Amino acid sequence: MKKVTILDIAKELNVTFSTVARALNDHPAISAATKKAVRETAERLNYRQNKIASSLRSGRTNVIGVIVPSLRVTFFSSVVSGIEQVMNANGYNILLYQSNESLVKEKKGIETFLQSRVDGILASITTETTDYSSYEEIIKRKTPLVFFDRAIDQLNISSVTINDYKGGFTATEHLIQQGYKRILHITADREILIFRERLRGYIDALRYYGLPVDDDLIVKGDFSPEYGKTVIKEARLKNLEYDAVFALEDFTAMGVLQQLQEFNVKIPEEVAVIGFANESFGSLVTPQLSTIDQQTILMGKEAAKLLLKLKKAELTQEEKPEKIVLDPLLIVRASSRRK
C-alpha cells in the first residue's frame, strides 16, 4: 500500500505543497477554512505526519529533555508530573532521562538530548556533579536550560529551587518548640549546596534558641535507609546523648525510625524524628513521619514556565537568568509531635 504524502493532499485539494505543510503545522498565515479542509483530507487519506522530517524543516522537535537523579524518589517523579502538565498543555512532549546520581550517566543523558535536538533541557544535577562541561556545552549550543531543585550557581542559569536554609531552620525550630534540645542532624559528606543549606539552617536555629552547637551531633555521610540505621547504631555504641533526629531526607529518616524501633526506643516520647522531602511513604509508616514539603508539583510547573519563557523571548541564559525560590512547608506528624 502506497504511503500518503503531503503532495497527495495538495493534489486532492488543488493547493500548493507549502500550503498543506503550513496548515498541518497550524501556521497563522493559513486560514481556518483551509486548515480544516487539509486536516479532513489528511484523515480521509489516512495520512501520517513524518515528525522527523517536520522537525528538520522547522528546526523544532517539540520535545523537552528532563534529567533527574532518581525516579525511585517520589520528589523527582512529582516534579516531573508538574513539568508534564505545563509542557503538554503547550504542545511539548517530554524525553526523560535518569542519571542515578552518576556523573557519567548524566553526561550521556545530556549528549542524548543534544543529539536528539531537543527544544530545551530541564535538569537536576547529580551528587557527583563537579565537572560542568556538559552543561557548558548546552549553553554553547544556545539550547534553553533551566535547573530545578539542584542547581549550579557558578553557571548563572535560570533555576527553581526550594529555600533549603529555611527548611533546615524550620525543621530544627519545630523540634526545639516541641521541647527537644539534643538534636542529632544527619547530613551529606558531599559538597552539595542543598544539604549545606539545610545544615546551616539547623545550626542557626540552635543558636537562635540559645542551644549549643555540638559537633558530635552533626553526622556527615551518605543518605539512605541503611545509613540512617548505621548512624543510630553508632550513636548507641558511642553512648551519644540525643533526644531528636533531623535527617537530611526522608529515606534516611525512615532508616532512623526503623533502627530506633529495633532498639525499643519510644517515638516521639524518647526520641523525635523529622525528615525532608515529604516522600509518599511518610504517611504510611508507623509512626507517621514528620517532614518538610518542597512543593514539588509547583516546582515542576515553575521550571517548565521558565523554560517556555526563555524560548519565547529567545534569550540566552547569560542575558537574563531568573532564580525562583519556593518556600518549604512543615508537615507535622506523629514522629515529632510531643506537645
N, C-alpha and C positions, 0 to 999 in steps of 0.2 A: 504494500500500500504506500503510495507516494506521500511524503511528508508535506503538509501545507506550509507555505511560506508567506511572508508579508506581501510578496509580489502577487500571489494568488488572490489575496484580499483586495489589493489595489486594482487588479483586473476586473474582479467581480463588481466593484463599486465604481469603476472608471475614474479613479483618482490616482495621484502620484504615490510612489513608494514612500517618499518622505512624509506625506500627509498621514498615511497609515501608521508609520513608525511614531510620529508625534502624537497621534491620537491614542495609541496604545500606552504611551508614556505620560498621558494626561497633560500635554503641553498646553499652556494658556492661550496660545495663538490659534488653536483649533476650536471650532465652535462645538457647543454641547450636542447639537444635532448630528454633526459628523462623527464625534466620539461615540455616540450611541450606535450609529449605523455600523461603524467599524467593529465595535465590540460584539454586536449582534451577529455580524457576518463571520467574525472570528470564531464565535461559539458554534455557529451553524456548520462551519467548515472543519470544526474540531482542531483549531489552530492552537499550538502550544508555544508560548514565547521562549526564545533562547535567552535565558538570563545572562549567560556569559558574554554572548555577542552584544547584548544590550548594554552591559556594564562597560565593555570595551569602547563602545561608541560614545557613551555618556561620560565616562570617567568616574562613574559611581557604581558601587555594588549594593548599596542599601543594606550593608552588613556592618555591624559594630563588634569589634573584638573585646571580650571581657576576660581578664585573667585574675584568678583568685587563688589564694594559698591552699584552701581546702574546702571541699563541698560537704565533708562529714560534719563540719561545724555549722549549726543552724544559722549562726550570724551571717556567714557569707551567702548561703543559699537564699536567705531572706533579703539581703541586699540585692542579689541578682533578680529576685522577684520584682523589687521596686524598679530596677533598671528596665526590665522587660515591659512593665506596664507603660512606661513613658515611651520607650523606643518603638514598641509595636503600634502604639497609638499614632506615631509619627511616620509609619511606613518602613521601619527598620527591623531587620532580624538580628538575632544575637548569635555570635560564634563564641562558645565558652571554652576556656582552657584552664585546667587545674595544675598549678605548679607543684603542689605537695611540699611546699616550703623548700623547694630546691632551686638554687640559682641556675643550675644547668637547664632544668626544665623550663624555668621562667624565660631564659634566653631563647629556647627552642619555640616556646609559645609565641613570643614576640616576632620571631623570624617567620613563623607560620602566618601570623596576622598580616605582616607586611607583604609576604609573597601572595597572599590572598587578596591584597589590595583593599583591605577593609577601609571604611569611610571614617573610622575613628577608633580609639582604644581607651577603655576604662580599666584601670589596674590597681591592685593592692599588692604591694611588694612582699617578697618572702622574708623570713627571718635571717636568711643568708645573704641578702642583697647588700653588697658593699661595692660592687662593680656596676656602675650606672651606664655603661657603654650602650646597652641595648635600648635604654630609654633615650639616650642622646641620639641614637640613630632614628628613632621615631620623630624626634624634634627636627633633626636634619632633613628628613623627608617631608616635613610640614604636615604630618598626619596629626589631626587633633588628638590630644591626650589629656585625660583627667584622672587624678588619683582619688581613691576613696579609702577610708579608714587608715591605711598605712601609706604615707607619702614620703617623697624625697625632697626635703626643704632646699637642698643645695641647687636643685634644678629649676626652682621658681616656677612650678607648674600649677595650674588650677587644681583645686582639691576640695573634697568634702570629708571632714573628719569629725570626731566627737571630742569634746573637751575632756581629755583623759585626766588632766590635772584635777579638774573639778570633780570628776568621777572618783578619783582616789581620795580626795578630801572628803567627799560626801559619804563614801563607804566607811571611812575611818571615823568620821564625826558621828555617824549613826551608832556605831559600836560604843563609842565613848558615852553618848547620851543614854544608852541602854545600861550603863554602869560598868562597862569593861575598861580595864586600864592597862593590861599587859597584852598588847595586840601584836601577834605574830604576822608578819607580812611576807608572803612568798612572791618573789619577782623573778625576772629572767636574768641570766648571766650574759645575754647578748645585748649589744648596743642598739636596741630598738626604741625609737622615740616614744611610742605609746606606753610602753612599760616603764620607761624612765619617768614619764609624766605622772603615771599612777603612783609611783614610789614617791615622787616629790609632793604630791597631794597628801599622801599618808604622813610624811614627815611634818609637813606644815600644819596638818590637823592636830597632831600630837602637841606641837609647840603652841598652837593657838589655845589649846585647852590646858596648858601648863603641865603636860606629861613628858617624861624624859624620852629621848630617842635612844634606844638601846640597840646597838649594832648586832647583838646576839639574836634579836628578834626580827632581823632582816635577813632572809634566806634567799640567796641567788642561785638559780639553777635552771632546770627545764620546766616545761609546762605540759602536764598530762595527769590522768588519774593515778598512774603508777608513781609519779614524782610526788604528788600530794600525799600518798601513803608513806613514801620514803621519808618525807620531812617530819611527819608525825612520829614515825618510828625512831628517827634520830633524835628528835626533841626529848623523847622519853629516855633514851639511853644517856643523854646529857643532863637529865633532870632539869630541863629548861622549864621555867615557870611562865605560863601564859594562860589567859582566860578567853581569848578570841583569836580567830584566824581570818585575815583578809587575803584571799588568793587572787593572783593576777587575772585569772579567768575561770570560768565555771567548771571545766573538765578537771582542773587541778583541785578546785574546791570540792568536787564530788569525791575525789580520792581521799581528801582530808576527812570528809564526813564518814566514809566507809571505814577508815582506819580508826577514827575516834570511837565508832560504834563497836569495832572489834575489841577495843580496849575497855569497853563498857563505860565510856565517858558520856555523861548526860548532856544532850544538846537541846537547848542553849543554856541550861541551868549552870553547868560547869564550864563549858566552852562554847562560844558562839562561832558561827561560820558565815562568811559572805563571799560571794564570787563576783564575776564581772562578765557581762555579755548577754545575760538572760537567755541562755540556751533552753530549748523546749523541755528538756528532761528535768529542769529545775523545779517545776511544779508537780512532778511525778514522783520524785524521790521522797523518802521519809527520814527526817523531817524535810519539808519543802525548803528549798534553798533561797535565801535572800541574795539579791544580786543588783547589778547596775544595768539598766536597759540602755542600749545605744541607738535607739530609734532607727533600726535597720532599713525598714521599708522607705522611710523618709530619706535616709542617706542615699539609697539607690536611686530614688526619684530625683533628688537634687543633683547627683552626679550626672545622670542622664541629661537633665535640663542644661547643666553647664556645658556638656559636650555639644548639644544641639545649638546652644548659644554661640559657641566657638565656630561651629560650622556655618551658621547663618551669617555671622559677621565676617567670616573668612579671616579670622585673626590668628596669628601665630601665638604660641604660649608666652613667648618672651615679651610680647607687646602689652598684654593685658591679663595677667593671671588673676584669678579670683579665688579667694580662700573662704569657704563656708565652714563654720564650726558649730556643730549642733550641741545642745545641752543634754547631758546624761540624766536619766531618771532613776531614782532609788525605788527598788521593788523590795518591800519588807515582807518576809515570810517567817515561818516558824523557826528556822535555823538561827535567827539572831534576835527574835522578839522576846525580850525578858520582861519589859515593863508594859 
